[in-house]
Amino acid sequence: MNQKTKELAELPIPRLMLKFFIPSFIGVFVNALYNIVDRVFIGQGVGSMALSGISVIFPVMLIVMGFGMLIGIGAGVLVSINMGKRDMEKAERVLGSSFLLMLLVSVLITVIGFSIKGPMLQSFGATAETIGYANDYLNIILAGTVFQVVGFSLNNIIRAEGNARTAMYSMLISAGTNLVLDPIFIFGFGMGVKGAAYATVISMIVLTVWVLLHFRSSKSVVKLKSENIRFNYQILLEIMAIGMAPFFMQIANSFVQGLLNTKLIAFGGDLAVGAMGIVNSVSTMIIMAIVAINMASQPIIGFNYGAKSYSRVKEALKIAMISASGIALLAFALVQIFPEPIVQIFNSSDSGLLDFGKDGLRIGLLALPVVGFQVVVGNFFQSMGQAKIAVLLTLLRQVIILIPLLFILPNYLGLRGIWISMPISDCCSAIIVVFFLTHQWKKLNVLAEAHS
């Protein structure tokens, strides 16, 4: 048993969670800055219409990220479980097969993306005033798809093998590159929206090179070996089964964001879409903090579930839920007290955008206190390989309940009905998540007693 696996098996759960959480939080926080920094620089330096234009691209970015999650999280969970079973050979086969899948999927996304780019932008809410900005940004992002998918996916596997600190450094280096290049390209070279896109792609290239070097170094627990870079269909099916929950979440979220944009255009115009971009940026930062808890708990839950240490699985889940709820409550308080200063970070000159943004933040994020534990519970089922339940719980909040509300409430309440749909969906799904959690907790109690 090497040092990483020994820690996962024996280190006290609170200490292990903290050890994994700090680098995970720094990593995802910095990762969330990718799109947010672009929006801040563009909103302040280019204008509110440019901000609305790149907000239209948000659903496309979610689709690309969805494929990264499908492979990266699916492979990461499999790596953790097989490490728990002491089957390092299969863990390395999982890495090799997933890497080949990343390359194939990236090429397909790029080709299809360019083929349907025009209709896609229009369906996601681009107008005559914003489509030029959206098109300029999307062309460059699509060309760099392979670096986003490979970099994100492999970095998740680095975290899953227990190297949380290395995964943190990956994101610090990549996002730091983006932060430095954004003002240089946008303002220094006068490239505007295109400059923001180039900065993002270059930072993704840096991330990809870094993670590839890691898996060829002595620091990695699982190695990327050339003989394992081949399709193993059984492993690919397992990866996709486990990764399907976050994949569906992202794809569904992309569809919902597209629907939101079209509703916002109808009931509020381009500025309402820009306000949604701000709401998305703020909620992304909050959810990413909770995702950091998931990232910290995933290797612990996956490893100990594979090793049949069910009491440690329960303890990790309990700590994760309490921590996520604490973060959600703090974020809720900040959003409700300081909505105006938050909006002004993105644009301080457009009073219409400020009004839309304040309403969107205060109403749209009204149910934050019941969101944190839902994100954790979805990840919990996913970490144990129970993909179907994870998919259902994920789709409940962001699709199954939300979409009907978006078609009904705006007809009676206008723009405010769009914002209100979000917290109602969050509250309804929370009730169903509690039901599944209670049932699974009882099963874990039985398993823990049987193996005590």
C-alpha positions, 0 to 999 in steps of 0.5 A: 500500500503506497502513501496515497492509498494508505491515507485514503484507507486510514487517515481520520476522515475530517483530517482527510477531507480538509487535506483534500478540500483546501487544494480542491477549493483553490483549484475550482475557484481559480477554474471558475475564474476562466469565464468570469474574468472574461466577463468582467474584462469584456463588460467593463472594457467593451460594453454591455452588448459584448457581455450579453454576446458572450453570455449567449455562448455559456450554453456551448461552454456547458456542453463542452464541459459536460463531455469533460465531466462525462470522461473525467469524472467517470474515469476518476471514480473508476480509478478511485474504486479500483485503487480501493480494490488494490487493482492498479493495473485496471486503474491504469487501463482506465486512464489509457482508455479514457485518454483516447476517448477524450481525443475522439470526443474533442474532435467530434465536438469541434466538427459538429460545433462548426457545422451547426454554429449559426443555428445554435447561436440563434437558438441560444438567444443571440440577436442582431446586436450580440451575434457578432460578439458571440460568433467571434468568441465561439470560433476560437473556443471551438478550435481549442476544444481538445485542450479544454476536454483533455486538460479538465478530464485528466486533472480530475483523474489526478485528484481522484488518485489522491494528488489533490495538491497537484490538481490545485497547481494545475488550475492555478497555473492555467487560470493564472495564465488566463488572468495575465493574458486577458487584459493584454489581449483585450486592451493591450492588443485591442482584440476585444472579445477575440482577445478574451477567447485567445487567452482562454484557449492558451491557458487550456493548452498550458493546463493540458501540457501540465497534466500530461507531464504529471502522468509521465512523472514519478509523482503520479500514482497511476501512469499513462502508458502507451500500451494502455492507450487503446479502446477497452469497451468494457471500461468505456461503458463503465466510464460512461455509466458513472460519468453520465450523471454530470454529463446529463447535468451539463447538457441539460443545463445547457438546454435550460440556459438556452431556453432561459436566454430566449425567455429573457429576450422575450420578456427583458431584451438583451440586457436581461441576457447580460444580467443572466450572465452575471447571475450565472457567474455568481452562482458558478462561484458558489456551486464551485465551492460546493463542488470542491467539497465533492472533489474532496469527498469523491476519492474518499467515498469511492476508495472506501466504498470499494474497500467496504469501509462503509462507516468511513463512507458515511462519515465523509458524506455527513461532513460533506453535507454539513460543509456544503450547507454552510457555504450555501448559507453564507453565499445566500447572505452575501447575495441578499445583502450586497447585490448591487456591488456584485453586479457593478463588478461586471459593469458599472455604467449601465443602470438597466443592467444593474436593475436586472442584475439585482433582481436576478441575484436576489430572486434567482438565488433565493433557495441557495440554502437548500442547494448545497446538500443536493449537490453533495448527495448527487455526487455521493451516488455517483461516487458509489457508481449508482449512476441512474439515481445520480442522473435522476437527482441531478436532472430534477432540479435543473430540468424536470421541475424547472422547464415547466415553470419557465413555460408557465410563470413568465406568462403571468409574472413576466421577467420576474416569473423567470427569476422565481422559477429557479428557487421554486425548482430548487425547493421542490427537488430538495424534498425528493433528494431527502427521500433518496438520501434517507433510504440510502443512509439506512442501507449504509447502516446495514452494510456498516454493521455487517462489516464492523 
